[in-house]
Amino acid sequence: MNYKTIISQVNSIIDPSLPLVSNLSNVSAILNQLENLNWVGFYLVKNNTLYLGPFQGEVACTVIEYGKGVCGTSLKEKKTIIVDDVNKFKGHIACSSLSKSEIVVPIMKDNEVKALIDIDSPIYNRFNEDDKNNLEQVALILEKIF
């Protein structure tokens, strides 16, 4: 599936009148249609800590502390992080030994991170600037449900 279709689908299914978990569950299913992924999901921010949200894939880390791992670093720095080889990321939290590369995109509102899109791949160097730009567009769409 291509990003144009994904962005169109996300735009069409997001409904701010529905519970957050309902919206994010469907978006995780849409994003999971991208190629070469083994985990797609969300981490929700509460009191500067990340808590597991809706996802597609194996069992995942339930709580991630501020500044820890790729997700905690993205929360701290308020920016998208692409990791070509998770084994080379200092402090990487290995929720699955299958994951080789990762992208984490913050969902912002009022200059505050509300949640993260976290996507893992079983291959190295899976994510690039095109992924970053398109997933940041998805994050902008999701901003309206927070």
C-alpha positions in Angstrom: 0.0 0.0 0.0 1.2 3.5 -0.8 1.2 6.6 1.4 -1.3 8.5 -0.7 -3.8 5.7 -0.1 -2.9 5.5 3.6 -3.3 9.2 4.2 -6.6 9.2 2.4 -7.8 6.3 4.5 -6.7 7.9 7.8 -8.4 11.2 6.8 -11.6 9.3 6.0 -11.9 7.2 9.2 -10.8 9.7 11.9 -13.7 10.8 13.9 -13.1 13.1 16.9 -16.5 12.1 18.4 -15.3 8.5 18.9 -13.0 7.3 21.7 -9.3 7.8 21.1 -8.7 4.0 21.3 -11.2 3.4 18.5 -9.5 5.8 16.2 -6.0 4.7 16.9 -6.9 1.0 16.6 -8.1 1.5 13.0 -5.1 3.7 12.1 -2.7 1.0 13.4 -4.5 -1.5 11.1 -4.1 0.9 8.1 -0.4 1.6 8.8 0.2 -2.2 9.2 -0.5 -2.5 5.5 2.9 -1.0 4.7 5.5 -3.5 3.5 8.3 -5.1 5.7 6.9 -4.3 9.1 6.6 -6.4 12.2 5.1 -3.9 14.7 3.0 -0.8 14.3 1.4 1.0 17.1 1.0 4.0 19.4 2.4 5.1 22.8 0.3 7.6 24.7 1.8 10.2 26.9 0.7 10.6 30.5 2.8 12.5 33.1 5.8 12.5 30.8 5.7 8.6 30.6 4.7 6.6 27.6 2.0 3.9 27.9 1.2 1.3 25.2 -1.8 2.1 23.1 -3.5 0.3 20.2 -1.0 -1.7 18.0 -0.6 -4.5 15.5 2.1 -7.1 16.2 3.7 -9.1 19.0 3.4 -8.3 22.7 5.1 -4.9 23.4 6.6 -2.9 26.2 3.8 -1.5 28.3 5.6 1.5 29.9 8.5 3.5 28.5 10.2 6.2 30.6 10.9 9.7 29.4 14.2 9.8 27.5 14.6 6.0 27.4 14.9 4.1 24.1 13.9 5.4 20.8 10.4 6.3 21.9 11.4 8.0 25.1 14.0 9.9 23.1 11.5 11.0 20.6 9.2 12.2 23.4 12.1 14.2 25.0 13.3 15.7 21.7 9.8 16.3 20.3 11.0 15.0 16.9 10.8 12.1 14.5 13.6 9.6 14.9 14.7 7.0 12.2 16.9 4.2 13.4 18.6 2.1 10.6 19.9 -0.5 13.1 18.3 -0.7 16.5 21.3 -2.5 17.9 23.4 0.6 17.3 21.0 2.9 19.1 22.3 3.6 22.6 19.7 2.5 25.2 17.4 0.8 22.7 14.7 -1.1 24.4 14.3 -4.5 22.7 10.7 -5.4 22.9 11.1 -7.9 20.1 14.3 -9.5 18.9 12.8 -9.5 15.4 13.0 -5.7 15.1 16.0 -4.4 13.2 15.0 -0.8 12.3 12.5 1.6 13.7 10.8 5.0 13.1 9.1 7.0 15.8 6.9 10.0 15.0 5.5 12.3 17.6 1.8 13.4 17.5 1.9 17.0 18.7 -0.8 19.4 19.9 -0.1 22.8 21.4 3.7 22.1 21.1 3.3 19.1 23.4 3.7 15.4 22.5 0.4 13.7 23.1 1.4 10.3 21.6 3.9 8.5 19.3 3.5 6.5 16.2 6.1 3.6 16.6 6.8 1.3 13.7 9.4 -1.5 13.6 10.8 -3.5 10.7 12.5 -6.9 10.6 15.0 -5.5 8.0 17.8 -3.0 8.5 17.5 0.5 6.9 13.8 0.1 6.2 12.8 3.8 6.9 13.8 6.9 5.0 12.8 10.6 4.5 9.7 9.6 2.5 8.5 7.5 5.4 9.3 10.4 7.8 7.4 13.0 5.7 4.4 10.8 5.1 4.1 9.6 8.7 4.4 13.2 9.9 1.4 13.9 7.7 -0.5 11.1 9.4 0.5 12.6 12.8 -0.9 16.0 11.8 -4.2 14.3 10.9 -4.3 12.5 14.2 -3.6 15.7 16.1 -7.3 16.6 15.8 -8.4 13.6 17.9 -6.3 14.7 20.9 
